[in-house]
Amino acid sequence: MPEGERDEVREIYRNKGFSGEELERVVALITADRQRWIETMLTEEYGLPKQSRSAWLAAYSTFGAFLLCGSVPLVPFLFGISDAFILATVLTGIVFFIIGSLKSRWSTASWWSSGLVTLAIGTCAAFLAYLVGVLLKGVAP
């Protein structure tokens, strides 16, 4: 439905401050070239990058982040801190919030909203993992 897609391009650029004749000229230029039109829709509407990054770089980055962030809850136990469980829980919550806040750089959500959503999801996942551990503790010989 090309006309509906043109309206979406028009809305995107209207939100960027274009109006009137200037807006119509931008829409006409973008929609005149099919490839440019598709790239515009992918980057502006769906937030996809113009270039995809290396799969190896993504793998190393993910592994490094997993090691760094995954080690945070272990630190209080490694140093024998009293009330290690409570400190590990608080530190893990802080890490979840920071990850969510950083994630907002690639989304349309505000940093604090993204941080809170990631904290909520992480808290639910941690609670479920803890619950499974408690339930399986009674099953083990």
N, CA, C and O atoms as a GROMACS GRO file, in nm:
protein
  564
    1MET      N    1   0.085  -0.118   0.000
    1MET     CA    2   0.000   0.000   0.000
    1MET      C    3   0.089   0.124   0.000
    1MET      O    4   0.114   0.184   0.105
    2PRO      N    5   0.137   0.163  -0.118
    2PRO     CA    6   0.232   0.275  -0.128
    2PRO      C    7   0.182   0.406  -0.067
    2PRO      O    8   0.260   0.480  -0.008
    3GLU      N    9   0.053   0.435  -0.083
    3GLU     CA   10   0.005   0.564  -0.031
    3GLU      C   11   0.008   0.567   0.122
    3GLU      O   12   0.038   0.670   0.182
    4GLY      N   13  -0.022   0.454   0.183
    4GLY     CA   14  -0.013   0.446   0.329
    4GLY      C   15   0.130   0.462   0.377
    4GLY      O   16   0.156   0.525   0.479
    5GLU      N   17   0.223   0.404   0.302
    5GLU     CA   18   0.365   0.416   0.337
    5GLU      C   19   0.414   0.560   0.316
    5GLU      O   20   0.496   0.609   0.394
    6ARG      N   21   0.363   0.627   0.211
    6ARG     CA   22   0.397   0.768   0.190
    6ARG      C   23   0.350   0.852   0.307
    6ARG      O   24   0.420   0.943   0.352
    7ASP      N   25   0.230   0.820   0.357
    7ASP     CA   26   0.177   0.893   0.473
    7ASP      C   27   0.266   0.872   0.596
    7ASP      O   28   0.284   0.963   0.676
    8GLU      N   29   0.321   0.751   0.609
    8GLU     CA   30   0.411   0.725   0.722
    8GLU      C   31   0.539   0.806   0.708
    8GLU      O   32   0.586   0.863   0.807
    9VAL      N   33   0.595   0.813   0.587
    9VAL     CA   34   0.715   0.895   0.564
    9VAL      C   35   0.682   1.041   0.596
    9VAL      O   36   0.762   1.111   0.659
   10ARG      N   37   0.567   1.087   0.551
   10ARG     CA   38   0.523   1.224   0.576
   10ARG      C   39   0.515   1.251   0.726
   10ARG      O   40   0.560   1.355   0.774
   11GLU      N   41   0.458   1.158   0.800
   11GLU     CA   42   0.444   1.173   0.946
   11GLU      C   43   0.580   1.175   1.016
   11GLU      O   44   0.603   1.253   1.108
   12ILE      N   45   0.670   1.088   0.971
   12ILE     CA   46   0.805   1.082   1.030
   12ILE      C   47   0.873   1.218   1.015
   12ILE      O   48   0.930   1.269   1.111
   13TYR      N   49   0.868   1.275   0.895
   13TYR     CA   50   0.937   1.400   0.870
   13TYR      C   51   0.861   1.522   0.923
   13TYR      O   52   0.920   1.626   0.947
   14ARG      N   53   0.731   1.509   0.940
   14ARG     CA   54   0.654   1.615   1.005
   14ARG      C   55   0.699   1.622   1.151
   14ARG      O   56   0.714   1.731   1.206
   15ASN      N   57   0.719   1.506   1.213
   15ASN     CA   58   0.767   1.503   1.352
   15ASN      C   59   0.909   1.555   1.366
   15ASN      O   60   0.951   1.591   1.476
   16LYS      N   61   0.983   1.560   1.257
   16LYS     CA   62   1.120   1.613   1.258
   16LYS      C   63   1.122   1.762   1.232
   16LYS      O   64   1.228   1.824   1.228
   17GLY      N   65   1.003   1.821   1.214
   17GLY     CA   66   0.994   1.967   1.199
   17GLY      C   67   0.970   2.017   1.058
   17GLY      O   68   0.964   2.138   1.037
   18PHE      N   69   0.954   1.929   0.960
   18PHE     CA   70   0.926   1.972   0.824
   18PHE      C   71   0.777   2.002   0.811
   18PHE      O   72   0.694   1.940   0.878
   19SER      N   73   0.744   2.096   0.724
   19SER     CA   74   0.602   2.127   0.702
   19SER      C   75   0.582   2.186   0.562
   19SER      O   76   0.678   2.226   0.495
   20GLY      N   77   0.458   2.188   0.521
   20GLY     CA   78   0.420   2.250   0.395
   20GLY      C   79   0.492   2.195   0.273
   20GLY      O   80   0.508   2.074   0.258
   21GLU      N   81   0.534   2.288   0.187
   21GLU     CA   82   0.601   2.253   0.061
   21GLU      C   83   0.730   2.176   0.085
   21GLU      O   84   0.762   2.081   0.013
   22GLU      N   85   0.804   2.217   0.187
   22GLU     CA   86   0.931   2.151   0.221
   22GLU      C   87   0.907   2.003   0.258
   22GLU      O   88   0.982   1.916   0.215
   23LEU      N   89   0.802   1.977   0.336
   23LEU     CA   90   0.767   1.840   0.375
   23LEU      C   91   0.732   1.757   0.252
   23LEU      O   92   0.779   1.644   0.238
   24GLU      N   93   0.651   1.812   0.164
   24GLU     CA   94   0.610   1.738   0.045
   24GLU      C   95   0.729   1.710  -0.047
   24GLU      O   96   0.735   1.605  -0.111
   25ARG      N   97   0.825   1.803  -0.053
   25ARG     CA   98   0.944   1.783  -0.135
   25ARG      C   99   1.029   1.669  -0.077
   25ARG      O  100   1.080   1.585  -0.152
   26VAL      N  101   1.044   1.665   0.056
   26VAL     CA  102   1.120   1.557   0.120
   26VAL      C  103   1.054   1.422   0.094
   26VAL      O  104   1.121   1.326   0.060
   27VAL      N  105   0.923   1.416   0.110
   27VAL     CA  106   0.849   1.291   0.087
   27VAL      C  107   0.864   1.247  -0.058
   27VAL      O  108   0.885   1.129  -0.085
   28ALA      N  109   0.854   1.340  -0.150
   28ALA     CA  110   0.868   1.306  -0.293
   28ALA      C  111   1.009   1.256  -0.323
   28ALA      O  112   1.024   1.159  -0.398
   29LEU      N  113   1.111   1.319  -0.267
   29LEU     CA  114   1.249   1.275  -0.290
   29LEU      C  115   1.273   1.134  -0.236
   29LEU      O  116   1.335   1.051  -0.302
   30ILE      N  117   1.225   1.109  -0.116
   30ILE     CA  118   1.247   0.977  -0.054
   30ILE      C  119   1.171   0.869  -0.128
   30ILE      O  120   1.226   0.761  -0.154
   31THR      N  121   1.047   0.894  -0.162
   31THR     CA  122   0.965   0.790  -0.224
   31THR      C  123   0.991   0.774  -0.373
   31THR      O  124   0.938   0.682  -0.435
   32ALA      N  125   1.071   0.862  -0.432
   32ALA     CA  126   1.102   0.849  -0.575
   32ALA      C  127   1.201   0.735  -0.601
   32ALA      O  128   1.204   0.680  -0.711
   33ASP      N  129   1.280   0.701  -0.503
   33ASP     CA  130   1.380   0.594  -0.516
   33ASP      C  131   1.340   0.480  -0.422
   33ASP      O  132   1.342   0.496  -0.300
   34ARG      N  133   1.304   0.366  -0.480
   34ARG     CA  134   1.254   0.253  -0.400
   34ARG      C  135   1.352   0.210  -0.291
   34ARG      O  136   1.311   0.188  -0.177
   35GLN      N  137   1.480   0.199  -0.324
   35GLN     CA  138   1.580   0.156  -0.227
   35GLN      C  139   1.593   0.256  -0.112
   35GLN      O  140   1.599   0.217   0.005
   36ARG      N  141   1.597   0.386  -0.146
   36ARG     CA  142   1.605   0.490  -0.043
   36ARG      C  143   1.480   0.487   0.046
   36ARG      O  144   1.488   0.507   0.167
   37TRP      N  145   1.366   0.462  -0.016
   37TRP     CA  146   1.239   0.457   0.056
   37TRP      C  147   1.242   0.343   0.158
   37TRP      O  148   1.205   0.361   0.274
   38ILE      N  149   1.285   0.225   0.113
   38ILE     CA  150   1.292   0.109   0.201
   38ILE      C  151   1.390   0.134   0.316
   38ILE      O  152   1.360   0.105   0.432
   39GLU      N  153   1.509   0.188   0.283
   39GLU     CA  154   1.608   0.215   0.387
   39GLU      C  155   1.557   0.318   0.487
   39GLU      O  156   1.582   0.306   0.607
   40THR      N  157   1.487   0.418   0.438
   40THR     CA  158   1.430   0.519   0.528
   40THR      C  159   1.329   0.457   0.622
   40THR      O  160   1.330   0.484   0.742
   41MET      N  161   1.243   0.373   0.569
   41MET     CA  162   1.141   0.310   0.654
   41MET      C  163   1.206   0.216   0.757
   41MET      O  164   1.163   0.211   0.872
   42LEU      N  165   1.308   0.142   0.714
   42LEU     CA  166   1.374   0.050   0.807
   42LEU      C  167   1.445   0.126   0.920
   42LEU      O  168   1.440   0.083   1.035
   43THR      N  169   1.510   0.236   0.887
   43THR     CA  170   1.584   0.308   0.991
   43THR      C  171   1.494   0.400   1.072
   43THR      O  172   1.506   0.405   1.194
   44GLU      N  173   1.404   0.471   1.009
   44GLU     CA  174   1.320   0.568   1.079
   44GLU      C  175   1.202   0.504   1.152
   44GLU      O  176   1.171   0.543   1.265
   45GLU      N  177   1.138   0.406   1.088
   45GLU     CA  178   1.019   0.347   1.150
   45GLU      C  179   1.054   0.233   1.246
   45GLU      O  180   0.996   0.222   1.353
   46TYR      N  181   1.150   0.150   1.206
   46TYR     CA  182   1.181   0.032   1.285
   46TYR      C  183   1.311   0.046   1.365
   46TYR      O  184   1.343  -0.041   1.446
   47GLY      N  185   1.385   0.153   1.344
   47GLY     CA  186   1.506   0.177   1.420
   47GLY      C  187   1.622   0.085   1.388
   47GLY      O  188   1.714   0.072   1.468
   48LEU      N  189   1.618   0.022   1.271
   48LEU     CA  190   1.727  -0.067   1.234
   48LEU      C  191   1.847   0.014   1.187
   48LEU      O  192   1.830   0.118   1.123
   49PRO      N  193   1.967  -0.032   1.218
   49PRO     CA  194   2.086   0.042   1.174
   49PRO      C  195   2.104   0.030   1.022
   49PRO      O  196   2.058  -0.065   0.960
   50LYS      N  197   2.171   0.129   0.965
   50LYS     CA  198   2.195   0.126   0.821
   50LYS      C  199   2.294   0.017   0.784
   50LYS      O  200   2.286  -0.040   0.675
   51GLN      N  201   2.385  -0.012   0.874
   51GLN     CA  202   2.481  -0.120   0.851
   51GLN      C  203   2.473  -0.216   0.969
   51GLN      O  204   2.460  -0.175   1.084
   52SER      N  205   2.479  -0.346   0.938
   52SER     CA  206   2.479  -0.442   1.048
   52SER      C  207   2.622  -0.463   1.094
   52SER      O  208   2.716  -0.460   1.014
   53ARG      N  209   2.638  -0.484   1.223
   53ARG     CA  210   2.774  -0.500   1.275
   53ARG      C  211   2.817  -0.645   1.265
   53ARG      O  212   2.736  -0.734   1.240
   54SER      N  213   2.942  -0.666   1.286
   54SER     CA  214   3.001  -0.799   1.275
   54SER      C  215   2.940  -0.895   1.376
   54SER      O  216   2.920  -0.860   1.493
   55ALA      N  217   2.910  -1.015   1.331
   55ALA     CA  218   2.856  -1.117   1.422
   55ALA      C  219   2.959  -1.153   1.529
   55ALA      O  220   2.922  -1.178   1.644
   56TRP      N  221   3.087  -1.155   1.493
   56TRP     CA  222   3.192  -1.185   1.590
   56TRP      C  223   3.200  -1.076   1.696
   56TRP      O  224   3.214  -1.104   1.815
   57LEU      N  225   3.192  -0.951   1.653
   57LEU     CA  226   3.195  -0.840   1.748
   57LEU      C  227   3.076  -0.848   1.843
   57LEU      O  228   3.089  -0.824   1.963
   58ALA      N  229   2.960  -0.880   1.788
   58ALA     CA  230   2.841  -0.895   1.872
   58ALA      C  231   2.859  -1.010   1.972
   58ALA      O  232   2.821  -0.997   2.088
   59ALA      N  233   2.917  -1.121   1.927
   59ALA     CA  234   2.939  -1.236   2.015
   59ALA      C  235   3.036  -1.201   2.127
   59ALA      O  236   3.010  -1.231   2.244
   60TYR      N  237   3.148  -1.138   2.093
   60TYR     CA  238   3.246  -1.100   2.195
   60TYR      C  239   3.189  -0.997   2.292
   60TYR      O  240   3.213  -1.004   2.412
   61SER      N  241   3.114  -0.902   2.241
   61SER     CA  242   3.052  -0.800   2.326
   61SER      C  243   2.952  -0.863   2.423
   61SER      O  244   2.950  -0.831   2.541
   62THR      N  245   2.870  -0.954   2.371
   62THR     CA  246   2.772  -1.021   2.456
   62THR      C  247   2.840  -1.105   2.562
   62THR      O  248   2.800  -1.103   2.679
   63PHE      N  249   2.943  -1.179   2.524
   63PHE     CA  250   3.015  -1.262   2.620
   63PHE      C  251   3.082  -1.176   2.727
   63PHE      O  252   3.077  -1.208   2.846
   64GLY      N  253   3.146  -1.067   2.686
   64GLY     CA  254   3.210  -0.977   2.781
   64GLY      C  255   3.110  -0.915   2.878
   64GLY      O  256   3.136  -0.907   2.998
   65ALA      N  257   2.997  -0.871   2.825
   65ALA     CA  258   2.892  -0.813   2.910
   65ALA      C  259   2.838  -0.918   3.007
   65ALA      O  260   2.810  -0.888   3.123
   66PHE      N  261   2.821  -1.040   2.958
   66PHE     CA  262   2.773  -1.149   3.044
   66PHE      C  263   2.871  -1.174   3.159
   66PHE      O  264   2.830  -1.188   3.274
   67LEU      N  265   3.002  -1.179   3.126
   67LEU     CA  266   3.102  -1.201   3.231
   67LEU      C  267   3.103  -1.087   3.333
   67LEU      O  268   3.103  -1.110   3.453
   68LEU      N  269   3.102  -0.964   3.282
   68LEU     CA  270   3.108  -0.848   3.370
   68LEU      C  271   2.983  -0.837   3.457
   68LEU      O  272   2.992  -0.831   3.580
   69CYS      N  273   2.868  -0.835   3.394
   69CYS     CA  274   2.742  -0.816   3.468
   69CYS      C  275   2.706  -0.940   3.550
   69CYS      O  276   2.650  -0.928   3.659
   70GLY      N  277   2.739  -1.057   3.498
   70GLY     CA  278   2.707  -1.180   3.570
   70GLY      C  279   2.793  -1.203   3.692
   70GLY      O  280   2.756  -1.278   3.782
   71SER      N  281   2.908  -1.137   3.697
   71SER     CA  282   2.996  -1.155   3.813
   71SER      C  283   2.957  -1.063   3.929
   71SER      O  284   2.998  -1.088   4.043
   72VAL      N  285   2.881  -0.959   3.902
   72VAL     CA  286   2.844  -0.862   4.006
   72VAL      C  287   2.777  -0.929   4.127
   72VAL      O  288   2.814  -0.898   4.240
   73PRO      N  289   2.679  -1.019   4.110
   73PRO     CA  290   2.616  -1.078   4.228
   73PRO      C  291   2.710  -1.170   4.307
   73PRO      O  292   2.682  -1.200   4.424
   74LEU      N  293   2.818  -1.214   4.247
   74LEU     CA  294   2.910  -1.305   4.316
   74LEU      C  295   3.010  -1.231   4.406
   74LEU      O  296   3.064  -1.289   4.500
   75VAL      N  297   3.034  -1.105   4.376
   75VAL     CA  298   3.136  -1.028   4.447
   75VAL      C  299   3.118  -1.030   4.599
   75VAL      O  300   3.215  -1.057   4.669
   76PRO      N  301   2.999  -1.004   4.653
   76PRO     CA  302   2.985  -1.006   4.800
   76PRO      C  303   3.019  -1.144   4.860
   76PRO      O  304   3.073  -1.151   4.971
   77PHE      N  305   2.988  -1.250   4.789
   77PHE     CA  306   3.018  -1.385   4.840
   77PHE      C  307   3.167  -1.414   4.832
   77PHE      O  308   3.223  -1.479   4.921
   78LEU      N  309   3.233  -1.366   4.727
   78LEU     CA  310   3.376  -1.389   4.711
   78LEU      C  311   3.457  -1.321   4.821
   78LEU      O  312   3.561  -1.371   4.863
   79PHE      N  313   3.409  -1.206   4.868
   79PHE     CA  314   3.480  -1.133   4.971
   79PHE      C  315   3.429  -1.165   5.112
   79PHE      O  316   3.473  -1.104   5.209
   80GLY      N  317   3.337  -1.259   5.123
   80GLY     CA  318   3.287  -1.302   5.254
   80GLY      C  319   3.217  -1.193   5.332
   80GLY      O  320   3.225  -1.189   5.454
   81ILE      N  321   3.148  -1.106   5.264
   81ILE     CA  322   3.078  -0.995   5.328
   81ILE      C  323   2.955  -1.049   5.401
   81ILE      O  324   2.882  -1.133   5.348
   82SER      N  325   2.933  -1.000   5.523
   82SER     CA  326   2.812  -1.041   5.594
   82SER      C  327   2.691  -0.983   5.522
   82SER      O  328   2.699  -0.876   5.461
   83ASP      N  329   2.583  -1.051   5.528
   83ASP     CA  330   2.461  -1.016   5.454
   83ASP      C  331   2.489  -1.010   5.303
   83ASP      O  332   2.440  -0.921   5.233
   84ALA      N  333   2.569  -1.104   5.255
   84ALA     CA  334   2.609  -1.107   5.115
   84ALA      C  335   2.488  -1.120   5.022
   84ALA      O  336   2.487  -1.062   4.914
   85PHE      N  337   2.387  -1.195   5.065
   85PHE     CA  338   2.270  -1.216   4.981
   85PHE      C  339   2.198  -1.083   4.955
   85PHE      O  340   2.160  -1.054   4.841
   86ILE      N  341   2.181  -1.004   5.058
   86ILE     CA  342   2.112  -0.875   5.043
   86ILE      C  343   2.193  -0.781   4.954
   86ILE      O  344   2.138  -0.716   4.865
   87LEU      N  345   2.324  -0.774   4.978
   87LEU     CA  346   2.409  -0.688   4.896
   87LEU      C  347   2.410  -0.735   4.750
   87LEU      O  348   2.406  -0.653   4.658
   88ALA      N  349   2.417  -0.866   4.730
   88ALA     CA  350   2.416  -0.920   4.593
   88ALA      C  351   2.285  -0.886   4.523
   88ALA      O  352   2.284  -0.855   4.404
   89THR      N  353   2.175  -0.891   4.597
   89THR     CA  354   2.044  -0.858   4.540
   89THR      C  355   2.038  -0.712   4.499
   89THR      O  356   1.991  -0.679   4.390
   90VAL      N  357   2.086  -0.624   4.586
   90VAL     CA  358   2.085  -0.480   4.556
   90VAL      C  359   2.176  -0.450   4.437
   90VAL      O  360   2.137  -0.377   4.347
   91LEU      N  361   2.296  -0.506   4.437
   91LEU     CA  362   2.390  -0.484   4.326
   91LEU      C  363   2.333  -0.535   4.194
   91LEU      O  364   2.350  -0.471   4.090
   92THR      N  365   2.268  -0.649   4.199
   92THR     CA  366   2.207  -0.705   4.077
   92THR      C  367   2.097  -0.613   4.026
   92THR      O  368   2.085  -0.592   3.905
   93GLY      N  369   2.016  -0.560   4.116
   93GLY     CA  370   1.912  -0.464   4.076
   93GLY      C  371   1.971  -0.341   4.011
   93GLY      O  372   1.918  -0.291   3.912
   94ILE      N  373   2.080  -0.291   4.068
   94ILE     CA  374   2.147  -0.174   4.010
   94ILE      C  375   2.198  -0.207   3.869
   94ILE      O  376   2.184  -0.126   3.777
   95VAL      N  377   2.256  -0.325   3.852
   95VAL     CA  378   2.306  -0.365   3.720
   95VAL      C  379   2.191  -0.375   3.620
   95VAL      O  380   2.204  -0.329   3.506
   96PHE      N  381   2.080  -0.435   3.660
   96PHE     CA  382   1.964  -0.444   3.571
   96PHE      C  383   1.918  -0.304   3.529
   96PHE      O  384   1.890  -0.280   3.411
   97PHE      N  385   1.910  -0.212   3.625
   97PHE     CA  386   1.866  -0.076   3.593
   97PHE      C  387   1.964  -0.009   3.496
   97PHE      O  388   1.921   0.057   3.401
   98ILE      N  389   2.094  -0.025   3.520
   98ILE     CA  390   2.194   0.036   3.432
   98ILE      C  391   2.185  -0.023   3.291
   98ILE      O  392   2.192   0.051   3.193
   99ILE      N  393   2.169  -0.154   3.281
   99ILE     CA  394   2.156  -0.217   3.149
   99ILE      C  395   2.034  -0.161   3.076
   99ILE      O  396   2.043  -0.128   2.958
  100GLY      N  397   1.922  -0.151   3.146
  100GLY     CA  398   1.801  -0.096   3.084
  100GLY      C  399   1.819   0.048   3.042
  100GLY      O  400   1.773   0.090   2.936
  101SER      N  401   1.887   0.126   3.127
  101SER     CA  402   1.910   0.267   3.093
  101SER      C  403   1.998   0.280   2.970
  101SER      O  404   1.973   0.364   2.884
  102LEU      N  405   2.100   0.197   2.961
  102LEU     CA  406   2.187   0.199   2.843
  102LEU      C  407   2.111   0.154   2.718
  102LEU      O  408   2.134   0.205   2.608
  103LYS      N  409   2.021   0.058   2.738
  103LYS     CA  410   1.941   0.007   2.626
  103LYS      C  411   1.856   0.118   2.563
  103LYS      O  412   1.824   0.111   2.444
  104SER      N  413   1.821   0.218   2.641
  104SER     CA  414   1.736   0.325   2.589
  104SER      C  415   1.803   0.404   2.477
  104SER      O  416   1.736   0.475   2.402
  105ARG      N  417   1.936   0.393   2.466
  105ARG     CA  418   2.005   0.462   2.357
  105ARG      C  419   1.962   0.409   2.221
  105ARG      O  420   1.974   0.478   2.120
  106TRP      N  421   1.913   0.285   2.217
  106TRP     CA  422   1.873   0.221   2.091
  106TRP      C  423   1.722   0.204   2.081
  106TRP      O  424   1.673   0.133   1.993
  107SER      N  425   1.649   0.267   2.171
  107SER     CA  426   1.503   0.255   2.165
  107SER      C  427   1.442   0.393   2.180
  107SER      O  428   1.513   0.493   2.194
  108THR      N  429   1.312   0.398   2.175
  108THR     CA  430   1.244   0.526   2.187
  108THR      C  431   1.203   0.557   2.330
  108THR      O  432   1.151   0.665   2.358
  109ALA      N  433   1.227   0.463   2.422
  109ALA     CA  434   1.189   0.484   2.562
  109ALA      C  435   1.289   0.574   2.632
  109ALA      O  436   1.406   0.581   2.594
  110SER      N  437   1.243   0.643   2.736
  110SER     CA  438   1.335   0.726   2.816
  110SER      C  439   1.428   0.635   2.895
  110SER      O  440   1.398   0.518   2.916
  111TRP      N  441   1.541   0.689   2.940
  111TRP     CA  442   1.641   0.608   3.011
  111TRP      C  443   1.586   0.550   3.140
  111TRP      O  444   1.613   0.434   3.172
  112TRP      N  445   1.509   0.629   3.214
  112TRP     CA  446   1.458   0.580   3.342
  112TRP      C  447   1.347   0.477   3.323
  112TRP      O  448   1.336   0.381   3.399
  113SER      N  449   1.264   0.497   3.220
  113SER     CA  450   1.157   0.401   3.191
  113SER      C  451   1.216   0.267   3.146
  113SER      O  452   1.175   0.161   3.193
  114SER      N  453   1.312   0.274   3.056
  114SER     CA  454   1.378   0.152   3.008
  114SER      C  455   1.451   0.082   3.123
  114SER      O  456   1.449  -0.040   3.133
  115GLY      N  457   1.514   0.161   3.210
  115GLY     CA  458   1.582   0.104   3.327
  115GLY      C  459   1.485   0.032   3.419
  115GLY      O  460   1.514  -0.078   3.466
  116LEU      N  461   1.371   0.094   3.445
  116LEU     CA  462   1.272   0.033   3.534
  116LEU      C  463   1.210  -0.093   3.474
  116LEU      O  464   1.187  -0.191   3.545
  117VAL      N  465   1.185  -0.092   3.344
  117VAL     CA  466   1.129  -0.210   3.278
  117VAL      C  467   1.228  -0.326   3.285
  117VAL      O  468   1.190  -0.439   3.318
  118THR      N  469   1.355  -0.299   3.256
  118THR     CA  470   1.456  -0.405   3.262
  118THR      C  471   1.474  -0.453   3.405
  118THR      O  472   1.493  -0.573   3.427
  119LEU      N  473   1.469  -0.363   3.501
  119LEU     CA  474   1.476  -0.402   3.642
  119LEU      C  475   1.358  -0.492   3.679
  119LEU      O  476   1.377  -0.592   3.748
  120ALA      N  477   1.239  -0.459   3.634
  120ALA     CA  478   1.121  -0.540   3.664
  120ALA      C  479   1.132  -0.680   3.601
  120ALA      O  480   1.102  -0.780   3.666
  121ILE      N  481   1.175  -0.685   3.476
  121ILE     CA  482   1.190  -0.815   3.408
  121ILE      C  483   1.298  -0.898   3.477
  121ILE      O  484   1.280  -1.017   3.502
  122GLY      N  485   1.411  -0.834   3.508
  122GLY     CA  486   1.520  -0.904   3.576
  122GLY      C  487   1.479  -0.952   3.714
  122GLY      O  488   1.517  -1.062   3.755
  123THR      N  489   1.400  -0.872   3.786
  123THR     CA  490   1.353  -0.912   3.918
  123THR      C  491   1.261  -1.033   3.908
  123THR      O  492   1.272  -1.126   3.988
  124CYS      N  493   1.172  -1.032   3.811
  124CYS     CA  494   1.083  -1.148   3.792
  124CYS      C  495   1.163  -1.274   3.756
  124CYS      O  496   1.137  -1.382   3.809
  125ALA      N  497   1.260  -1.259   3.666
  125ALA     CA  498   1.342  -1.373   3.626
  125ALA      C  499   1.423  -1.426   3.745
  125ALA      O  500   1.433  -1.547   3.764
  126ALA      N  501   1.480  -1.336   3.824
  126ALA     CA  502   1.558  -1.377   3.940
  126ALA      C  503   1.470  -1.446   4.043
  126ALA      O  504   1.510  -1.546   4.102
  127PHE      N  505   1.350  -1.393   4.065
  127PHE     CA  506   1.258  -1.455   4.160
  127PHE      C  507   1.220  -1.595   4.114
  127PHE      O  508   1.218  -1.689   4.194
  128LEU      N  509   1.189  -1.611   3.985
  128LEU     CA  510   1.153  -1.743   3.934
  128LEU      C  511   1.270  -1.841   3.945
  128LEU      O  512   1.251  -1.958   3.980
  129ALA      N  513   1.391  -1.794   3.916
  129ALA     CA  514   1.509  -1.880   3.928
  129ALA      C  515   1.530  -1.921   4.073
  129ALA      O  516   1.563  -2.037   4.101
  130TYR      N  517   1.513  -1.828   4.165
  130TYR     CA  518   1.527  -1.858   4.308
  130TYR      C  519   1.420  -1.959   4.352
  130TYR      O  520   1.448  -2.053   4.426
  131LEU      N  521   1.298  -1.938   4.305
  131LEU     CA  522   1.188  -2.029   4.339
  131LEU      C  523   1.214  -2.170   4.287
  131LEU      O  524   1.189  -2.267   4.359
  132VAL      N  525   1.263  -2.182   4.166
  132VAL     CA  526   1.296  -2.313   4.110
  132VAL      C  527   1.406  -2.378   4.195
  132VAL      O  528   1.400  -2.498   4.222
  133GLY      N  529   1.505  -2.300   4.236
  133GLY     CA  530   1.611  -2.353   4.322
  133GLY      C  531   1.558  -2.405   4.453
  133GLY      O  532   1.599  -2.511   4.499
  134VAL      N  533   1.466  -2.331   4.514
  134VAL     CA  534   1.406  -2.373   4.640
  134VAL      C  535   1.327  -2.502   4.619
  134VAL      O  536   1.336  -2.594   4.700
  135LEU      N  537   1.250  -2.509   4.512
  135LEU     CA  538   1.170  -2.628   4.485
  135LEU      C  539   1.258  -2.748   4.454
  135LEU      O  540   1.228  -2.859   4.500
  136LEU      N  541   1.364  -2.730   4.380
  136LEU     CA  542   1.453  -2.842   4.344
  136LEU      C  543   1.542  -2.885   4.461
  136LEU      O  544   1.592  -2.997   4.462
  137LYS      N  545   1.561  -2.798   4.558
  137LYS     CA  546   1.642  -2.830   4.675
  137LYS      C  547   1.581  -2.949   4.750
  137LYS      O  548   1.652  -3.035   4.802
  138GLY      N  549   1.451  -2.952   4.755
  138GLY     CA  550   1.382  -3.061   4.822
  138GLY      C  551   1.381  -3.190   4.743
  138GLY      O  552   1.354  -3.297   4.800
  139VAL      N  553   1.410  -3.184   4.613
  139VAL     CA  554   1.410  -3.302   4.528
  139VAL      C  555   1.546  -3.371   4.528
  139VAL      O  556   1.554  -3.494   4.516
  140ALA      N  557   1.652  -3.294   4.541
  140ALA     CA  558   1.789  -3.350   4.533
  140ALA      C  559   1.814  -3.446   4.650
  140ALA      O  560   1.764  -3.423   4.760
  141PRO      N  561   1.891  -3.553   4.625
  141PRO     CA  562   1.917  -3.652   4.731
  141PRO      C  563   2.011  -3.600   4.837
  141PRO      O  564   2.042  -3.671   4.932
   0.00000   0.00000   0.00000
